[in-house]
């Protein structure tokens, strides 16, 4: 024991102990079971008083769950050394301590309590039910429920609320509803717990309906209830209901400046497509956290406003707000869609600088960004250095290689993925079929389309059908592609027919092209792309009159051709230009420079008038 003490890092612990509190201070400073045992040795050697040792045993049992490595045998040995008869109160303390981090051990102590002839009280059952909730073990929870009924605590409000929470989080909302209905007393926690249960399983309307019933009983919601309801509005995409809830909060004096409520409101308005109302809530916030900024950034990303999202991020950065993984994924998404490579590289270096692991969502977002910016080798570097790769990691690589014309490499990555036991999903197969299409691998594409269904039980969606039609169309198998569409298990949409029309344009097949246009007219697809493709197809076949008629039809239907667009990144700022657009502040100088460049090209013989 002397050697253990001398080898301890607790150099100050060899001082004589005169007060019990000093032992507990040292216990609270422990970082591992090893250090805890060293103090135990010290207590035995220098504090032989039985009273101090007994207090030490009680304390160590209740604080031990905070350690990452738990020595159950050691804890049980201390428990057995207690010179007092264990009480329900002591068991409750132990069960509560173990409940969150080691719920199975909490249940073991509960069983030990029952074996010693004790019955639980109004504190025991909520603690045990909380442990069952963390384990999500329905069978154990139902056993506790039966004991609650048997021992007369079924009307205890605290116990009832925990039962509702347990059944809700175990996805047995019907059981939670039964407990709720049978309870003679209900408080705000009871209602909120059940509302939360319905919202969590996607029954948003039911959650709102319960809130209305709750209001009918005279209860007033608190901030926690409102956060749950606002999240339901976000899922329902119902901004009107959101505004009603906002008015409810004002009318009943709730803290509308609560950061959690504000963050939920921002998310709700963004998902409802109302960026102006989200911005108003954001600007009026007295306190903002990283979630507030993320809600704005991701909201703009979801709306396709990538440049505005980057502007919000730059403002966040300038204000010194530290970003997290969610922020960086959102920003990388913006860089990928805008092609802002320099900003994407800055984010990558920032990730390395602050020590964020390039794994999971962050790593996948980096791969996607580099692929969309055309830096395949950079994407490979990120992929190869990721320690943990999931199906989304492989999917990002496969799709990225496909869009960069490296179909065979994409198939190699897919083969490696299967070899390592990772199961593909529907998005993975979109990437695979796209890779086969872009590389002209017809046989491989057809094989993968069949295996997707027979081996992995993935039901084809319109994206998969579109890829297959594109594959056949690019290969010139237009009749086969048309037949493939006719035998689809789902109704083909304009994207599927558009893929066939694109194949007709490549191979100059006017006959099938006209049939496709008839189908698109039936679908009332008023997108300019199909008309432009068909017009070009007719023109390439010297059917000028028909092409002219199609253009006239576009004018009658007020279908306008989307102007060509290009962008350039200069010093981290993206400048976008559209055909014929003169809105840029330096349009005059830009066109003057273009004239100078054109003259230089003419003088060098590169352009002939």
C-alpha positions in Angstrom: 0.0 0.0 0.0 2.9 2.3 0.7 4.2 1.9 -2.8 0.7 2.7 -4.2 0.6 5.9 -2.2 4.1 7.0 -3.1 3.4 6.3 -6.8 0.2 8.4 -6.7 0.1 11.7 -8.6 -1.8 13.1 -5.6 1.3 14.6 -4.0 -0.8 16.7 -1.6 -2.8 13.7 -0.3 -0.1 12.5 2.1 -1.0 15.3 4.5 -2.9 14.2 7.7 -6.7 14.4 7.3 -8.5 16.1 10.1 -11.8 16.8 8.3 -14.1 14.5 6.4 -14.8 17.2 3.8 -11.2 17.2 2.6 -11.6 13.6 1.5 -14.7 14.5 -0.5 -12.9 17.4 -2.2 -10.2 14.9 -3.3 -12.9 12.5 -4.5 -14.6 15.2 -6.6 -11.2 15.9 -8.3 -10.8 12.2 -9.4 -10.6 11.6 -13.1 -10.4 7.8 -13.1 -11.1 4.7 -11.0 -7.3 4.3 -10.6 -7.0 7.7 -8.8 -10.1 6.9 -6.8 -8.6 3.6 -5.5 -5.4 5.5 -4.6 -7.4 7.8 -2.4 -9.2 4.7 -0.9 -5.8 3.3 0.1 -4.9 6.7 1.6 -8.1 6.7 3.6 -7.5 3.3 5.0 -4.0 4.1 6.1 -4.3 7.6 7.5 -8.0 7.7 8.4 -8.7 4.5 10.3 -11.9 5.9 11.8 -14.8 3.7 10.8 -17.2 6.7 10.5 -14.9 8.4 7.9 -14.6 5.1 6.0 -18.3 4.6 6.0 -18.9 8.1 4.7 -16.3 7.5 2.1 -18.0 4.4 0.9 -21.4 6.1 0.6 -19.8 9.0 -1.3 -17.8 6.9 -3.7 -20.8 4.7 -4.6 -22.9 7.8 -5.6 -20.2 9.7 -7.5 -18.6 6.6 -9.3 -20.9 6.9 -12.4 -19.0 10.0 -13.6 -15.9 7.8 -14.4 -15.5 6.6 -18.0 -14.3 3.2 -16.8 -16.5 1.6 -14.2 -15.3 -1.2 -12.0 -18.6 -2.9 -10.9 -17.0 -5.5 -8.7 -15.2 -2.7 -6.8 -18.4 -0.7 -6.3 -20.2 -3.8 -5.1 -17.4 -4.6 -2.6 -17.8 -1.1 -1.1 -21.6 -1.5 -1.0 -21.2 -4.8 1.0 -18.9 -3.1 3.5 -21.5 -0.6 4.6 -22.1 -1.3 8.3 -25.7 0.0 8.1 -28.7 -1.7 6.7 -29.3 -0.2 3.2 -32.5 1.9 3.0 -34.8 2.8 0.1 -33.3 6.3 0.3 -29.8 5.0 -0.2 -30.9 2.7 -3.1 -32.7 5.7 -4.7 -29.5 7.7 -4.5 -27.5 4.9 -6.1 -30.1 4.3 -8.8 -30.3 8.0 -9.7 -26.5 8.3 -9.9 -26.2 5.4 -12.3 -29.4 6.1 -14.2 -28.1 8.2 -17.1 -24.6 6.9 -17.8 -24.9 3.3 -16.7 -28.7 2.6 -16.8 -28.2 -1.2 -16.7 -26.3 -0.9 -13.4 -29.2 1.2 -12.1 -31.6 -1.7 -12.9 -29.2 -4.2 -11.2 -29.2 -2.1 -8.0 -33.0 -1.9 -8.3 -33.2 -5.7 -8.5 -30.9 -6.0 -5.5 -33.2 -3.7 -3.6 -36.2 -5.9 -4.4 -34.3 -9.1 -3.4 -33.6 -7.5 0.0 -37.3 -7.1 0.5 -37.7 -3.4 -0.1 -40.4 -1.7 -2.1 -39.9 1.4 -4.2 -41.4 4.8 -3.4 -42.4 7.8 -5.4 -38.8 8.6 -6.1 -37.6 5.1 -7.0 -40.0 4.5 -9.9 -39.2 7.7 -11.8 -35.4 7.0 -11.4 -35.8 3.4 -12.6 -38.1 4.4 -15.5 -35.6 7.0 -16.6 -33.0 4.2 -16.7 -35.4 2.1 -18.8 -35.9 5.1 -21.1 -32.1 5.4 -21.7 -32.0 1.7 -22.5 -35.2 1.8 -24.5 -36.2 -1.6 -23.2 -40.0 -1.9 -23.4 -40.1 -5.2 -21.5 -38.3 -3.8 -18.4 -40.4 -0.7 -18.4 -43.6 -2.7 -18.5 -42.4 -4.7 -15.6 -41.8 -1.5 -13.6 -45.2 -0.2 -14.7 -46.9 -3.4 -13.3 -45.0 -2.8 -10.0 -46.1 0.8 -10.0 -49.8 -0.3 -10.2 -49.3 -3.1 -7.7 -47.7 -0.8 -5.1 -50.3 2.0 -5.5 -48.3 4.7 -7.3 -50.3 4.7 -10.5 -51.9 8.0 -9.5 -48.7 9.7 -8.5 -48.2 12.6 -11.0 -44.4 12.4 -11.0 -44.6 8.6 -11.7 -47.3 9.1 -14.4 -45.2 11.7 -16.2 -42.2 9.4 -16.3 -44.4 6.5 -17.6 -45.6 8.7 -20.4 -42.1 9.8 -21.3 -40.9 6.2 -21.2 -43.5 4.9 -23.6 -43.2 7.9 -25.9 -39.4 7.6 -26.2 -39.8 3.8 -26.8 -42.1 4.6 -29.8 -45.2 3.2 -28.0 -47.3 6.3 -28.1 -50.5 4.4 -27.8 -49.4 3.1 -24.3 -48.4 6.7 -23.4 -51.9 7.8 -24.4 -53.5 5.2 -22.2 -51.5 6.2 -19.2 -52.4 9.8 -19.9 -56.1 9.1 -20.3 -56.3 7.1 -17.1 -54.5 9.7 -15.0 -56.9 11.7 -12.9 -54.5 14.6 -12.5 -52.5 16.2 -15.3 -50.1 19.1 -15.1 -48.2 21.1 -17.8 -45.4 18.5 -17.8 -48.0 15.7 -18.4 -49.4 17.5 -21.5 -46.0 18.6 -22.8 -44.6 15.1 -22.5 -47.4 13.6 -24.5 -47.3 16.4 -27.1 -43.5 15.9 -27.5 -44.2 12.1 -28.0 -46.5 12.7 -30.9 -44.3 15.3 -32.5 -41.2 13.0 -32.2 -43.0 10.2 -34.2 -44.2 12.7 -36.9 -47.8 13.1 -35.7 -47.5 16.9 -35.8 -51.3 17.6 -36.3 -52.0 15.4 -33.2 -49.5 17.3 -31.2 -51.1 20.6 -32.1 -54.6 19.2 -31.4 -53.4 18.2 -27.9 -52.1 21.7 -27.3 -55.6 23.1 -28.2 -57.2 20.6 -25.7 -54.7 21.6 -23.1 -55.6 25.3 -23.5 -59.2 24.3 -23.0 -58.4 23.0 -19.5 -57.1 26.5 -18.5 -53.4 25.5 -18.4 -50.9 28.0 -19.9 -48.0 26.6 -21.9 -44.4 27.5 -20.9 -41.3 28.1 -23.1 -40.5 24.3 -23.3 -44.0 23.5 -24.6 -43.8 26.2 -27.2 -40.4 25.0 -28.5 -42.0 21.6 -29.1 -45.0 23.1 -30.9 -42.9 25.5 -33.0 -40.8 22.5 -34.2 -44.1 20.8 -35.2 -45.0 23.9 -37.2 -41.6 23.7 -39.0 -42.3 20.1 -40.0 -45.8 21.0 -41.1 -44.5 24.1 -43.1 -47.3 26.1 -41.5 -46.2 29.6 -40.9 -49.7 30.8 -40.1 -49.9 28.4 -37.2 -46.4 29.6 -36.2 -47.6 33.2 -36.2 -50.6 32.2 -34.0 -48.2 30.6 -31.5 -46.0 33.7 -31.5 -49.2 35.8 -30.7 -50.0 33.2 -28.0 -46.6 33.8 -26.4 -47.1 37.6 -26.4 -50.6 37.3 -25.0 -49.6 35.1 -22.1 -46.4 36.9 -21.2 -44.0 34.2 -22.1 -40.4 35.0 -22.7 -40.4 35.5 -26.5 -36.7 36.5 -26.3 -35.8 33.0 -24.9 -32.9 31.8 -27.1 -34.4 28.4 -27.6 -37.8 29.8 -28.7 -36.1 32.2 -31.0 -34.0 29.5 -32.6 -37.1 27.4 -33.1 -38.9 30.3 -34.7 -36.0 31.0 -37.1 -35.9 27.4 -38.1 -39.7 27.3 -38.5 -39.9 30.4 -40.7 -37.0 29.3 -42.8 -38.6 25.9 -43.5 -41.8 27.7 -44.4 -39.8 29.8 -46.9 -40.2 33.1 -45.1 -36.6 34.4 -44.7 -37.8 37.9 -43.9 -39.7 36.9 -40.8 -36.8 34.6 -39.8 -34.4 37.5 -40.2 -36.6 39.7 -38.1 -36.6 37.2 -35.2 -32.8 36.8 -35.6 -32.1 40.6 -35.6 -34.3 41.2 -32.6 -32.6 38.5 -30.5 -30.8 40.1 -27.5 -28.6 36.9 -27.1 -27.6 34.7 -30.0 -25.7 31.4 -29.8 -24.1 29.2 -32.5 -27.5 27.5 -33.1 -29.1 30.9 -33.9 -26.4 31.5 -36.6 -26.7 27.9 -37.9 -30.4 28.2 -38.2 -30.0 31.2 -40.5 -27.2 29.7 -42.5 -28.8 26.4 -43.0 -32.2 28.0 -43.7 -30.7 30.0 -46.6 -28.9 26.8 -47.8 -32.3 24.9 -47.9 -33.7 27.8 -49.9 -30.8 27.6 -52.4 -29.6 31.1 -51.4 -26.0 30.0 -51.0 -24.4 33.4 -51.4 -26.6 34.9 -48.7 -25.8 32.0 -46.5 -22.1 32.7 -47.0 -22.7 36.4 -46.2 -24.3 35.4 -42.9 -21.3 33.1 -42.2 -18.9 35.9 -42.9 -20.8 38.2 -40.5 -20.7 35.5 -37.9 -17.0 35.1 -38.3 -16.4 38.9 -38.1 -18.4 39.0 -34.8 -16.1 36.4 -33.3 -18.7 33.7 -32.9 -17.1 30.3 -32.8 -18.6 28.0 -35.4 -19.2 24.2 -35.0 -19.5 21.2 -37.2 -23.0 22.1 -38.3 -21.9 25.6 -39.4 -19.0 24.2 -41.4 -21.1 21.6 -43.2 -23.5 24.3 -44.2 -20.7 26.6 -45.5 -19.1 23.7 -47.4 -22.5 23.0 -49.0 -22.6 26.6 -50.2 -19.0 26.4 -51.5 -19.9 23.2 -53.4 -23.0 24.7 -55.0 -21.4 28.1 -55.9 -18.0 26.6 -56.9 -16.2 29.0 -54.5 -13.1 26.9 -54.2 -11.0 29.4 -52.3 -13.5 29.8 -49.6 -13.9 26.0 -49.4 -10.1 25.7 -49.0 -10.2 28.3 -46.3 -12.8 26.2 -44.4 -10.7 23.1 -44.8 -7.6 24.9 -43.3 -9.8 26.3 -40.5 -11.0 22.8 -39.7 -7.4 21.6 -39.5 -6.4 24.7 -37.4 -9.0 24.3 -34.7 -8.6 20.5 -34.6 -12.0 19.3 -35.8 -11.9 15.7 -36.9 -12.4 15.3 -40.7 -14.9 12.5 -40.2 -18.6 12.0 -40.5 -20.6 14.9 -41.9 -17.6 17.3 -42.1 -15.5 14.9 -44.1 -18.4 14.0 -46.4 -19.1 17.7 -47.0 -15.4 18.3 -47.9 -15.4 15.5 -50.4 -18.6 16.8 -52.0 -17.2 20.4 -52.2 -13.9 19.3 -53.8 -15.7 17.0 -56.2 -18.1 19.7 -57.3 -15.2 22.2 -57.7 -13.4 19.6 -59.9 -10.5 18.8 -57.5 -10.8 15.0 -57.6 -7.4 14.4 -56.1 -8.1 16.7 -53.1 -11.4 14.8 -52.5 -9.4 11.5 -52.7 -7.0 12.9 -50.1 -9.8 13.7 -47.7 -11.4 10.3 -48.3 -8.2 8.3 -47.8 -7.4 10.1 -44.5 -10.8 9.6 -43.0 -10.7 7.1 -40.2 -14.4 6.4 -40.2 -16.3 6.1 -43.5 -20.0 5.5 -43.7 -22.4 4.9 -46.6 -22.6 8.7 -47.1 -18.8 8.9 -47.4 -18.7 6.3 -50.1 -21.8 7.8 -51.8 -20.1 11.2 -52.0 -17.0 9.7 -53.6 -19.0 7.7 -56.1 -21.3 10.6 -57.1 -18.3 12.9 -57.3 -16.3 10.6 -59.5 -19.3 10.1 -61.7 -19.9 13.8 -62.2 -16.2 14.2 -63.1 -16.4 11.6 -65.8 -14.5 8.9 -63.8 -17.2 6.2 -64.0 -14.9 3.2 -63.7 -13.2 4.7 -60.7 -16.6 5.2 -59.1 -17.4 1.5 -59.6 -14.1 0.5 -58.0 -15.0 2.6 -54.9 -18.4 0.9 -54.9 -16.8 -2.6 -55.1 -14.5 -1.7 -52.2 -17.4 -0.4 -50.2 -19.3 -3.7 -50.6 -16.1 -5.6 -49.8 -15.8 -3.8 -46.4 -19.4 -4.7 -45.6 -21.0 -1.2 -46.0 -24.6 -1.5 -47.3 -25.5 0.9 -50.2 -28.7 3.0 -50.1 -30.9 4.5 -52.8 -28.7 7.6 -53.1 -25.6 5.4 -53.6 -27.3 3.7 -56.6 -28.2 7.1 -58.1 -24.4 7.7 -58.1 -23.6 4.2 -59.5 -26.2 4.5 -62.4 -24.9 8.1 -63.1 -21.4 6.8 -63.3 -22.4 4.1 -65.7 -24.3 6.6 -67.8 -21.5 9.1 -68.1 -19.0 6.4 -69.0 -21.2 4.5 -71.4 -21.2 1.3 -69.3 -24.6 0.0 -70.4 -24.3 -3.7 -69.3 -22.9 -2.7 -65.9 -25.6 -0.1 -65.4 -28.4 -2.6 -66.2 -26.8 -5.2 -63.9 -26.6 -2.7 -61.0 -30.2 -1.6 -61.6 -31.4 -5.2 -61.2 -29.1 -6.0 -58.2 -30.3 -2.8 -56.5 -33.8 -4.5 -56.3 -33.0 -8.2 -56.0 -29.9 -8.1 -53.7 -30.5 -4.9 -51.6 -34.3 -4.6 -51.8 -34.1 -1.0 -52.9 -37.2 0.1 -54.7 -36.4 2.2 -57.8 -37.4 5.9 -57.6 -37.8 8.4 -60.4 -34.1 9.4 -60.0 -33.0 5.8 -60.7 -35.4 5.5 -63.7 -34.1 8.8 -65.0 -30.5 7.6 -64.8 -31.4 4.4 -66.7 -33.1 6.3 -69.5 -30.2 8.7 -69.7 -27.8 5.6 -69.9 -29.7 4.0 -72.7 -30.3 7.3 -74.5 -26.6 8.3 -74.5 -25.8 4.9 -75.9 -28.2 5.4 -78.7 -30.6 2.7 -77.5 -33.6 5.1 -77.9 -36.2 2.5 -78.7 -35.1 0.4 -75.7 -35.2 3.6 -73.5 -38.8 4.3 -74.7 -39.8 0.8 -74.0 -38.2 0.9 -70.6 -40.3 4.0 -69.7 -43.5 2.3 -70.8 -42.8 -0.6 -68.4 -41.9 1.6 -65.3 -43.6 0.7 -62.1 -44.2 4.3 -61.3 -45.6 7.1 -63.4 -42.8 8.7 -65.4 -42.4 12.5 -64.9 -41.0 15.3 -67.0 -37.4 14.5 -65.8 -37.6 10.9 -67.1 -39.1 12.0 -70.5 -36.6 14.8 -70.6 -33.7 12.3 -70.3 -35.1 10.5 -73.4 -35.5 13.7 -75.3 -31.9 14.6 -74.5 -30.8 11.2 -76.1 -32.9 12.0 -79.1 -31.1 15.3 -79.5 -27.7 13.6 -79.3 -28.6 11.1 -81.9 -30.9 13.2 -84.1 -34.0 11.0 -83.7 -36.9 13.3 -84.5 -39.5 10.6 -84.6 -39.1 9.5 -81.0 -38.4 13.1 -80.0 -41.9 14.2 -81.2 -43.6 11.5 -79.3 -41.7 12.6 -76.2 -42.8 16.2 -76.7 -46.4 15.0 -76.9 -45.9 13.2 -73.5 -44.4 16.3 -72.0 -47.4 18.4 -73.3 -49.7 16.0 -71.6 -47.8 16.5 -68.3 -48.2 20.2 -68.8 -44.4 20.6 -68.3 -43.7 24.2 -69.1 -40.0 24.1 -68.6 -37.9 25.8 -71.2 -35.3 23.0 -71.4 -37.6 20.5 -73.3 -38.6 23.1 -75.8 -35.0 24.2 -76.4 -33.9 20.6 -76.9 -36.7 19.9 -79.3 -36.1 23.1 -81.2 -32.5 22.3 -81.6 -33.3 18.7 -82.7 -35.7 20.0 -85.4 -33.1 22.6 -86.6 -30.4 20.0 -86.8 -32.7 17.9 -89.0 -33.3 21.0 -91.3 -36.9 21.3 -90.2 -36.7 25.1 -89.8 -40.5 25.7 -90.1 -41.3 23.2 -87.3 -38.5 24.7 -85.1 -40.0 28.2 -85.7 -43.5 27.0 -84.8 -42.1 25.6 -81.6 -40.5 28.9 -80.7 -43.8 30.7 -81.4 -45.6 28.2 -79.1 -43.1 29.1 -76.4 -44.0 32.8 -76.8 -47.7 32.0 -76.7 -47.3 30.0 -73.5 -45.0 32.7 -72.1 -42.2 30.2 -71.6 -38.9 32.1 -71.4 -35.5 30.6 -72.0 -33.5 30.7 -68.8 -30.5 33.0 -69.7 -27.0 31.5 -69.5 -25.1 32.2 -66.3 -21.5 32.1 -65.3 -19.7 33.1 -62.1 -16.2 34.0 -61.0 -14.6 34.1 -57.5 -12.3 37.0 -56.8 -10.8 37.6 -53.3 -13.5 35.3 -51.8 -16.4 37.2 -53.4 -18.5 35.5 -56.1 -19.6 37.6 -59.1 -22.4 36.2 -61.2 -23.1 37.2 -64.8 -26.1 36.4 -67.0 -26.5 36.8 -70.7 -27.4 40.4 -71.5 -27.3 41.4 -67.8 -26.0 44.9 -67.3 -26.8 45.3 -63.6 -23.2 45.0 -62.4 -21.8 48.3 -61.0 -18.8 48.1 -63.4 -20.6 46.9 -66.5 -19.1 49.7 -68.6 -15.5 48.8 -67.6 -16.2 45.1 -68.1 -17.4 45.6 -71.7 -14.5 47.9 -72.4 -12.1 45.2 -71.3 -13.9 42.6 -73.4 -13.5 44.9 -76.5 -9.8 45.3 -75.8 -9.4 41.5 -75.5 -11.4 41.0 -78.7 -9.1 43.5 -80.6 -6.0 41.7 -79.3 -7.4 38.4 -80.5 -8.2 39.9 -83.9 -4.8 41.4 -84.3 -3.1 38.1 -83.4 -5.2 36.3 -86.0 -7.2 34.3 -83.5 -10.5 35.8 -84.7 -11.5 36.3 -88.3 -14.2 38.8 -89.2 
